[in-house]
Structure formats: C-alpha cells, structure tokens
C-alpha cells in the first residue's frame, strides 16, 4: 500500500495494482477519470486485492468509490477494493450473494446522501461519494465500507 501511495497518490491518471490470488502483481494504467481492466482476466480479478488511485480533478478531490467501482466489485468479485486520493484511503468489500450491480440502489444511495447533506447544511462540501458509500453500506446487505486519512495509515 505504501509503495502504491508513494508512486501514484499525485498521478494525473488512474493506476491500479491487482494482487491476484496466485500472488502475481498486475499494473494497470488508465485515464485521468477511468481505469479499464480489459487486459486482466476475470480469474485474475476474482478474489484479488485491487488498489487504485482517484486523481484530483481540478478543484475536486478524487474521492471515494464510483458506481463503476461498485460494478467491478460485484461482477468481478475481488476480495477487496481500495481507492486512494490526496487525503484518504477508501476500502470496500462485499460478502453478499447478489452479483449484479443495481443502478437503482446506487441512485437511491445518492439521493439519500444528497438529502442528508442538505439537512445538515453540508451542500457543496467535498466527497459526496463518501456519503453515498456510507448510505449504501447501511442499505445494501453485504457492502462493507471504510476510509481513513492517509496520515493515519499504519496506526
């Protein structure tokens, strides 16, 4: 994790390390807003640990997981998925039975997160994706989620 953070925390495009269940390390390079695992087999992704970065995009931090990240988690079934940005390490894993991404549930989580932000007077604060993930971890059986500041890693 530390090596990945050192190498890619400030990168302008997405990068990923896939640690497959057979202990091989696969490096994948993407664009400033996306990463594609087309060169990695489903067998290599299943039960793997994936670490990837979310680059800062202008004034916005990279933030937590996107709907594409959750789709990858459910459909390709890595054991754990991590994302890093300039401030945080985000972690999600799934222990449920459903293996298809539910766009309606994602949208419901998004709507609840926005409602919470408005009710708490936090509209316009950074990382709405973190709020969405917190809602989904409560509402979507089997989703487990957390984040920590990068300065707290290892403590």
Protein Blocks (a to p, Z undefined) as FASTA:
>chain_A
ZZmmmmmmmpcbdcdddddfkopacdddddfkbccfklpcfklmnopacddddddehjbc
fbladfklmmmmmmnopabdcdddfkbccddddfbfbfcdcfklmmmmmmmmmmmmmmno
pghiahkllmmmmmmmmmmghiacddddfklgoZZ
